Amino acid sequence: MKIAIPYENGMVFQHFGHTAEFKFYEVENGQVTASEVVSTNGQGHGALVGFLAQHNANVVFCGGIGPGAQNALAQAGIQLFGGISGPADAAVADYLAGKLRFDPNAHCDHHDHGEGHHCGEHHCGGHSCGQ
């Protein structure tokens, strides 16, 4: 299994589509066997799922993620765990120990709001505020 995490300074970067790097973790028999940080080379929202598929990611842990990226990950067969924050290595350790806390409804609808909106600021009941 290969886990991918949007990554910045050891932490889970909170905006999937704007991440400059992913940290990839190779996992075998419930243990991390290797990890590496890889630059996205400026690829944004649309290209990131292809980038993850090229790197053979099976699972993505992230903070905020838009519905388009969620759908693209699902179509690519990549499992998503959203709403995760804190140290990336700790998230992987928690996942492998069966105690990862994530939000299955985590998403970022910032595209529907004006400037100044930040992911996680609103409580819209799981739908876009603009509807």
N, C-alpha and C positions, 0 to 999 in steps of 0.2 A: 504494500500500500504506500502511496505517496500523498502526504499532506502538504498543502500550500497555505501560507498565511501572508496577507498584505502586511508589510513589515517596515518599521522605522525605529531605529535606536533601541532595538530589543523588544519593542512593544508591538501589539496588534494595531496596525494602522487603521483608523476608523472610517475611512472612505475608500471602499473597494476600487472604484473607478479612477481614483486619483493617485493610487499608490505608485511609488517609483521603484519599489523592490518587493519581491516575494521571498520568504524563507521557505525552502522545501525540506521536508523531513522524510527520509526513507524509513519505513517501519516493517520489520519482520518479526514474527512470533511475539508480538506485543512489546517490542523494544525498538527504540530509535537506533538504526545502524549507521546513518549518515545524515548530514544536513548541510545545506549551502544557501547562501543569499545570492539571488540573481536579479539583476536590473531589468526592468521592463523596457528600457531604452525609449522611454517617453510614450509607449503605447497607452492609449486611454480606453475608456469604457468598452467600445466595440471590439477592440483587438485583444483584450485581456483574456477572454475565455479561450481563444485560439492559442494564445501564449501558454496558458495552463495546460491545454490539451497537448501541445508540443512537448511540454515537460512531463507528460504522463501523470498529471495530478489526478487523484481519485476523490479527494476530499478537500474542501476549502473551509477554513475558519476565518470569519471576518466580523467587523463591527457593523457599520451601515452598508447597505447594498440596495441599489435600485431594482425595480421589478423587471426591467429589461435584462439586466445582468443575471438576475435569479433565473429567468426563463432560459437564457442562453446556457447557463451552467446545467440546468435540468436536461436540456436537449443534448448536451455533450456527455451526459451521464456522470457528472461530477456532483457529489453530495455536498450540501451546504449546511454549515452550522453558523448562524448569524448571531449578532448581539453580543459578541465576545470582546472583552477588553482586557488590558493588562499585559503582562509579559507573555510573549509568544511561546517560549519554551515551557512555561507553566501550563498554558492551555493544552499543549500536546501531552504533557505529563498527566494532566487531569483526564483527558480523553482516554489515554491508555489505561488509566486506573478506573475508568468507568464512572467518573464523577465530574465530567465537564458540564458546567451550567451554561446553557445557551438559550436564546429566544427564537423559537421556530417561526415567529412572525416578524422578526427583525427586518426592517427595510428602511430605506431612505427615500422619501418622496420630495426631496429638495428641488427636483426639477419642476415641481408644480408651484413653487413659491418664489417670491421676489428675492432680491439680493439681501444678504444679511441673515438668511435662514441657516441654521446649523442642524445637522442630523441629530435626531434624538430630542429636539426641542418641543415637539408637538405630540399630542395624544389624540389621534384621530380614529381610534378603534379599528385599526388594521386596514384602513382604506386611504386613498388619496384625499387630502383636504379639499382639493379643487372640485370634487364630485358633488 
